[in-house]
């Protein structure tokens, strides 16, 4: 199946939808510049962009690494490891991200703090370090951990499908050449699998930007939280959430176009390599 970050459209067809988006974005930008009320809302909401970007980048990078590990476990020769990977994927995929955020923040975090204190008991008793308390565990990092755990399950399936799409004959040929398992993965499997993996992985990256707004339920000062606080104090809900939606659209559409361009370059390079 050919996944796309954004629909490609027919070859030679003008991207009228993009022109419409640009006109709408320009109109809203002019409104922000000329209307003091919108400018004030934008100034408040934009303070959360840094947190949103940080949460998205860190959580997605960790989810990719963890998802790749889970995918490799699921493809290993050990039945036990395969069952552990499948158990993780099926359980986590069945839990809504919002519920997972609450669970990690208010159940998982206290459990991790207790475990850390238990492991560090000798150092704590010796006065080398103080006992860790739950409030020391930042809500920002609780949110990052929850998003990492949630997205890793979906990303693991993307990696698994991409790796299994590589023809078995090529792996057999690599074995015949005496390549190790790691060499086969690095030189044969991954370079081919990434062309299958990248489009759906890009979709998950864009989705992570949107789902990062869920961290606002923990009080993390992202774009959505800044908007919620301002709207609750000023009662200007229309202006506030219009600007919040505008900022998210700029981030997600801009990212989608960037990733789509990168995907096109990958395909052109793959076609060039095949011709060679």
C-alpha positions in Angstrom: 0.0 0.0 0.0 1.3 3.5 -0.9 1.0 5.8 2.0 1.2 9.5 1.5 1.8 12.4 4.0 -0.6 14.4 1.8 -2.5 13.3 -1.3 -0.3 13.6 -4.3 -3.1 14.5 -6.8 -2.9 13.9 -10.5 0.4 14.7 -12.2 0.4 18.2 -13.5 -2.6 19.2 -11.5 -2.4 22.5 -9.7 -2.6 22.3 -5.9 -5.6 24.5 -5.6 -6.2 23.3 -2.1 -2.8 24.7 -1.1 -3.5 28.0 -2.7 -6.7 28.2 -0.7 -4.8 27.4 2.5 -2.2 30.1 1.7 -4.9 32.7 1.1 -6.7 31.8 4.3 -3.4 31.8 6.3 -2.6 35.2 4.8 -6.0 36.6 5.7 -5.7 35.4 9.3 -2.1 36.8 9.5 -3.4 40.2 8.3 -6.2 40.1 10.9 -3.6 39.3 13.6 -1.5 42.2 12.5 -4.3 44.7 12.3 -6.6 43.6 15.1 -5.2 44.3 18.6 -7.4 41.6 20.2 -6.2 38.9 17.8 -2.6 40.1 18.2 -2.9 39.8 22.0 -4.3 36.2 21.7 -1.6 35.2 19.2 1.1 36.6 21.5 -0.2 34.5 24.4 -0.7 31.3 22.4 2.7 31.5 20.7 4.4 31.2 24.0 3.4 27.5 24.0 4.9 26.7 20.6 8.3 25.9 22.1 6.8 23.4 24.5 4.7 21.8 21.7 7.7 21.4 19.5 9.9 20.1 22.3 7.3 17.5 23.4 6.7 16.4 19.8 10.4 16.0 18.8 11.5 14.3 22.0 8.5 12.0 22.3 8.6 11.0 18.6 12.4 10.4 18.6 12.0 8.1 21.6 9.0 6.4 20.1 10.9 5.7 16.9 13.8 4.1 18.8 11.5 2.1 21.2 9.2 1.1 18.3 12.2 -0.2 16.3 13.2 -2.2 19.3 9.7 -3.7 19.7 9.6 -4.5 16.0 12.9 -6.3 16.1 11.8 -8.3 19.1 8.6 -9.2 17.2 10.7 -10.5 14.3 13.3 -12.3 16.5 13.8 -16.1 16.5 12.7 -16.3 20.1 9.0 -17.2 20.7 9.1 -15.5 24.1 10.4 -12.2 22.7 7.9 -12.3 19.9 5.0 -12.9 22.4 6.3 -10.0 24.6 6.4 -7.7 21.6 2.9 -8.7 20.5 1.5 -8.4 24.0 2.9 -4.8 24.2 1.6 -3.7 20.8 -1.9 -5.1 21.3 -2.3 -3.8 24.9 -1.0 -0.3 24.2 -2.9 0.1 20.9 -6.1 -0.7 22.7 -5.7 2.2 25.2 -6.7 5.8 24.2 -3.8 8.2 24.3 -5.7 10.4 26.8 -6.2 7.5 29.2 -2.6 6.6 28.8 -1.5 10.1 29.7 -3.6 10.0 32.9 -2.3 6.5 33.7 1.4 7.4 33.3 1.0 10.7 35.0 -0.9 9.6 38.1 -0.2 5.8 38.4 3.0 5.2 36.5 5.0 8.2 37.8 4.4 7.4 41.5 5.3 3.8 40.8 8.6 4.8 39.1 9.4 7.2 42.0 8.8 4.4 44.5 11.0 2.0 42.5 13.8 4.6 42.2 13.7 5.2 45.9 13.8 1.4 46.6 16.8 0.9 44.3 18.6 4.0 45.8 17.8 3.1 49.4 21.5 2.6 50.4 22.5 6.0 49.0 19.5 7.7 50.7 20.2 6.0 54.1 23.8 7.1 53.8 22.8 10.7 53.2 24.4 10.8 49.8 21.1 11.8 48.2 17.7 12.8 49.3 14.5 10.8 48.8 12.8 11.4 45.6 9.2 12.7 45.8 6.5 12.5 43.2 6.3 16.3 42.7 9.9 16.2 41.5 8.8 14.2 38.5 8.0 16.9 36.0 4.5 16.8 34.3 6.2 17.6 31.1 8.3 14.5 31.2 5.3 12.4 32.3 3.6 13.6 29.2 6.6 12.8 27.0 6.8 9.3 28.4 3.1 8.6 27.9 3.3 9.8 24.2 6.4 7.7 23.7 4.8 4.6 25.0 1.6 5.1 23.1 3.2 5.9 19.7 5.9 3.2 20.0 3.2 0.5 19.6 2.0 2.0 16.3 5.5 2.7 15.0 6.6 -0.8 15.8 3.9 -2.1 13.4 5.1 0.3 10.7 8.7 -1.0 11.1 7.5 -4.6 11.1 5.6 -4.2 7.9 8.4 -2.4 6.2 11.0 -5.0 7.2 8.9 -7.9 6.2 8.3 -6.2 2.8 11.9 -6.9 1.8 12.2 -9.9 -0.4 13.3 -13.1 1.3 15.6 -13.9 -1.6 17.8 -10.9 -0.9 18.2 -12.0 2.7 19.2 -15.5 1.6 21.7 -14.1 -0.8 23.2 -11.9 2.0 23.5 -15.0 4.2 25.2 -16.8 1.4 27.8 -14.0 1.2 28.5 -14.4 4.9 27.0 -11.2 6.2 26.1 -11.1 9.9 22.6 -10.4 11.1 23.5 -6.8 11.9 25.2 -6.3 8.5 22.1 -7.8 6.7 19.9 -5.3 8.5 22.1 -2.3 8.0 23.1 -3.0 4.4 20.2 -4.9 2.9 17.0 -4.6 4.9 16.9 -1.1 6.3 17.8 0.8 3.1 14.9 -0.9 1.3 12.5 -0.9 4.2 12.9 2.9 4.8 11.1 3.7 1.5 8.1 1.7 2.7 8.4 3.0 6.3 8.9 6.7 5.7 5.4 7.7 4.4 3.4 6.2 7.3 6.1 7.3 9.8 5.6 10.8 8.5 1.9 10.6 9.1 2.6 9.6 12.7 4.9 12.5 13.1 2.2 14.9 12.0 -0.3 13.2 14.2 2.1 13.6 17.1 2.0 17.3 16.6 -1.8 17.3 17.0 -1.8 14.7 19.9 0.7 16.8 21.8 -2.2 19.1 22.5 -3.5 16.4 24.9 -0.7 17.2 27.3 -2.6 20.3 28.2 -4.9 18.1 30.4 -1.8 17.8 32.7 -1.3 21.5 32.9 1.7 21.5 30.6 2.0 25.0 29.0 1.8 24.0 25.4 -0.2 25.9 22.7 -3.6 24.4 23.8 -3.0 25.1 27.5 -2.0 28.7 26.9 -5.2 29.1 24.8 -7.3 27.4 27.5 -6.0 29.7 30.3 -6.4 32.9 28.2 -10.0 31.9 27.1 -11.0 31.1 30.7 -9.8 34.4 32.0 -11.0 36.6 29.1 -14.1 34.7 27.9 -13.0 35.3 24.3 -13.4 31.7 23.2 -13.9 32.4 19.5 -10.8 34.5 19.0 -8.7 32.2 21.2 -9.5 28.9 19.7 -9.5 30.3 16.2 -5.8 31.3 16.8 -5.0 28.0 18.4 -6.4 26.2 15.4 -4.5 28.5 13.0 -1.2 27.8 14.8 -1.7 24.1 14.7 -2.6 24.2 11.0 0.5 26.2 10.2 2.6 23.6 12.0 1.0 20.5 10.6 0.6 21.6 7.0 4.1 23.1 6.9 5.5 19.8 8.3 3.4 17.7 5.9 4.7 19.7 2.9 8.3 19.4 4.1 8.0 15.6 4.7 6.3 15.2 1.3 9.1 16.9 -0.4 11.6 14.7 1.3 9.6 11.6 0.3 9.7 12.7 -3.3 13.5 13.1 -3.2 13.8 9.6 -1.7 11.7 8.2 -4.6 13.7 10.0 -7.2 16.9 8.8 -5.7 15.6 5.2 -5.5 14.6 5.4 -9.2 18.1 6.7 -10.0 19.8 3.9 -8.1 17.6 1.3 -9.9 18.6 2.7 -13.3 22.2 2.5 -12.3 
